[in-house]
Amino acid sequence: MDPRVAIIGERLKSIKKIIAVAAGKGGVGKSTVATGLALVLSEIGYRVGLLDLDFYGPSTHIILGGPEEIHPTEERGIVPPNVHGIEFISLVYYTRERPAPLRGPDVTNALIELLAITRWGDLDFLIVDMPPGLGDTTLDAIRFLQRPRFLIVTTPSRIAQETVSKLVILLKELGVPILGVIENMGRPSDRAQRFSGVRFLGELPYDEGLEGALGDPKSFLQTEFARTLREIALDLSQQAI
Amino acid sequence: MHEWALAEAVVATAKKAAHEGHLQEVTGITIKLGELQQIEREIFEFALEQLVKEEPLLRHAHVHVELERAQFRCRACGSEWAFEEQDLSAEIAEAIHFIPEVAHAYIRCPRCHSPDFEVIAGRGVWLASLKGEE
């Protein structure tokens, strides 16, 4: 019997709301939206955590920035370091710059281990950067994160939207609440496809200045991207959450 | 300590299993400790001892901890080897201690150097059995 599963609820007890930021496909800016959302919610005054579950391509640490020598402290488990005001946990603390070729059962094990040993503080929001796709981690996260609310990121491309439609169907079948859809890299000429029964939260502009602001939260928060995301976050924190 | 987090998990699970099995009192708990996770056995046993005392259902249980050697099998060439044959730095050993799966970032098959291997034994903490009275 795996002893770790029984303790996960206890570990998540200090968190008011868990938001899983997901996308059907990679490359739509999901990690940037997840990290950005954590930063703007923290700036608004909420207590925020960020958990990177994109084990194959973790990147929130690049967007968030922070000294490389940061490690979680050990205190009856691991305590997330505070990185720019955010309690931050990622597998990169342990894999560093090396790839971690994990198969499905390994992904499940690593996810359970992280959730079983991380001692989050009192948080208003835990933002989870989900892996792309509908595989093991997505299903595991739905199961172990105890009813996370999903925030779906897409782009105006039909390629992304086709996959998002499938993600929406899957989440509805699983009875998972969906907060809404954010369209990233929006262009004024495009009209985003609306997904039936799912709230459209807004459109984040393609922002030339974003790349230069990665790893520097102060600059990041001054981008057009962050300004728009802040409006969405305010709306979300007042209404749906 | 991380050992405490895992001991808490074992106690929570033992309680849950005892309730599900309608046990009035648990008399014995057997735990397997996978070598890969490099748990400090003394700290883990001490934590268990303390935590069990706080639980009326488990208070009188005899806790038995068994070490299970960690063993790997390469999916590419089929060779098998033991964790104890690895020569890892303290930093890497500590990373594996927290999340055993990160072994895949650092360990390679000694014969063909593939990172595609499985842990066939001794991964982590496992509640092997629970004895009690109904």
Chai-1 contact restraints between the chains, C-beta under 6 A:
chainA,res_idxA,chainB,res_idxB,connection_type,confidence,min_distance_angstrom,max_distance_angstrom,comment,restraint_id
A,M1,B,T13,contact,1.0,0.0,6.0,A-B,restraint_1
A,M1,B,L127,contact,1.0,0.0,6.0,A-B,restraint_2
A,P3,B,A9,contact,1.0,0.0,6.0,A-B,restraint_3
A,P3,B,V10,contact,1.0,0.0,6.0,A-B,restraint_4
A,P3,B,T13,contact,1.0,0.0,6.0,A-B,restraint_5
A,P3,B,V125,contact,1.0,0.0,6.0,A-B,restraint_6
A,P3,B,L127,contact,1.0,0.0,6.0,A-B,restraint_7
A,R4,B,A9,contact,1.0,0.0,6.0,A-B,restraint_8
A,A6,B,A12,contact,1.0,0.0,6.0,A-B,restraint_9
A,A6,B,T13,contact,1.0,0.0,6.0,A-B,restraint_10
A,A6,B,K16,contact,1.0,0.0,6.0,A-B,restraint_11
A,I7,B,E8,contact,1.0,0.0,6.0,A-B,restraint_12
A,I7,B,A9,contact,1.0,0.0,6.0,A-B,restraint_13
A,I7,B,A12,contact,1.0,0.0,6.0,A-B,restraint_14
A,E74,B,H2,contact,1.0,0.0,6.0,A-B,restraint_15
A,R76,B,W4,contact,1.0,0.0,6.0,A-B,restraint_16
A,R76,B,A5,contact,1.0,0.0,6.0,A-B,restraint_17
A,G77,B,A5,contact,1.0,0.0,6.0,A-B,restraint_18
A,Y94,B,A95,contact,1.0,0.0,6.0,A-B,restraint_19
A,Y94,B,F98,contact,1.0,0.0,6.0,A-B,restraint_20
A,Y94,B,I99,contact,1.0,0.0,6.0,A-B,restraint_21
A,Y94,B,V102,contact,1.0,0.0,6.0,A-B,restraint_22
A,T95,B,V102,contact,1.0,0.0,6.0,A-B,restraint_23
A,T95,B,A105,contact,1.0,0.0,6.0,A-B,restraint_24
A,R98,B,A105,contact,1.0,0.0,6.0,A-B,restraint_25
A,A100,B,H104,contact,1.0,0.0,6.0,A-B,restraint_26
A,A100,B,A105,contact,1.0,0.0,6.0,A-B,restraint_27
A,P101,B,H104,contact,1.0,0.0,6.0,A-B,restraint_28
A,P101,B,P115,contact,1.0,0.0,6.0,A-B,restraint_29
A,L102,B,E101,contact,1.0,0.0,6.0,A-B,restraint_30
A,L102,B,H104,contact,1.0,0.0,6.0,A-B,restraint_31
A,D106,B,E101,contact,1.0,0.0,6.0,A-B,restraint_32
A,N109,B,E101,contact,1.0,0.0,6.0,A-B,restraint_33
A,A110,B,I99,contact,1.0,0.0,6.0,A-B,restraint_34
A,A110,B,E101,contact,1.0,0.0,6.0,A-B,restraint_35
A,E113,B,I99,contact,1.0,0.0,6.0,A-B,restraint_36
A,A116,B,A9,contact,1.0,0.0,6.0,A-B,restraint_37
A,I117,B,A5,contact,1.0,0.0,6.0,A-B,restraint_38
